[in-house]
Amino acid sequence: MGDYREMVVSNPSVMMGKPVIAGTRITVELILEKLAAGETVEQILDAHLRLNQDAVRAALGFAAEALRADVIYPLETTSR
């Protein structure tokens, strides 16, 4: 996994401080939501011309590191 730290930034005056791709107002959250919804990287890049593959990888790297923290995430499960 490459180093995302230069590509993902947070500034309280940009998108309420959410992590974004540097030089854009495109949030890491948006990229992850689009991937989770089934969009391909190519579709995301076509829709957001300021992004490149490294930016998408940086969003994934940021998310992976954020989840690496020692935090319990309660997930509801349904038993059938």
C-alpha positions in Angstrom: 0.0 0.0 0.0 1.4 3.4 -1.0 1.7 6.3 1.3 -1.5 8.3 1.2 -0.5 11.0 3.7 0.3 13.6 1.1 -2.8 12.9 -0.9 -5.4 12.8 1.8 -5.8 16.0 3.8 -8.2 17.5 6.3 -8.9 21.2 6.8 -11.8 22.5 9.0 -12.7 25.0 6.3 -13.0 22.4 3.5 -15.9 20.0 3.6 -16.3 20.5 7.4 -12.9 18.9 8.0 -13.7 15.6 6.4 -10.7 13.9 4.8 -10.5 14.9 1.1 -8.1 14.3 -1.8 -5.6 17.2 -1.7 -6.5 20.0 -4.1 -10.1 18.8 -4.4 -13.3 18.8 -2.4 -13.8 15.1 -3.1 -14.1 13.3 0.2 -12.6 9.9 1.0 -16.1 9.0 2.2 -17.5 9.7 -1.3 -14.9 7.5 -3.0 -15.6 4.6 -0.5 -19.3 4.9 -1.0 -19.0 4.8 -4.7 -16.8 1.7 -4.5 -19.2 0.0 -2.1 -22.1 0.8 -4.4 -20.3 -1.2 -7.1 -18.8 1.6 -9.2 -15.5 0.7 -10.8 -12.4 2.8 -10.4 -12.8 3.8 -14.0 -16.3 5.1 -13.5 -15.2 7.1 -10.5 -12.3 8.6 -12.5 -14.6 9.4 -15.4 -17.1 11.2 -13.1 -14.3 13.1 -11.2 -11.7 14.3 -13.6 -9.4 15.7 -10.8 -8.9 12.2 -9.4 -6.5 9.5 -10.6 -5.9 5.9 -9.6 -3.4 7.0 -6.9 -6.1 9.1 -5.3 -8.5 6.2 -5.1 -5.7 4.0 -3.6 -4.9 6.8 -1.1 -8.6 6.8 0.0 -8.5 3.1 0.5 -5.2 3.3 2.4 -6.5 6.1 4.6 -9.6 4.0 5.4 -7.5 0.9 6.2 -5.4 2.8 8.6 -8.4 4.4 10.3 -9.9 1.0 10.9 -6.6 -0.3 12.2 -7.2 1.7 15.5 -8.1 -0.3 18.6 -11.8 0.6 18.4 -14.7 -1.7 18.6 -17.3 -1.1 15.9 -20.6 -2.6 17.0 -22.4 -4.1 14.0 -25.9 -5.2 14.1 -26.5 -8.7 12.9 -29.8 -10.3 12.2 -30.2 -14.0 12.8 -32.7 -15.8 10.7 
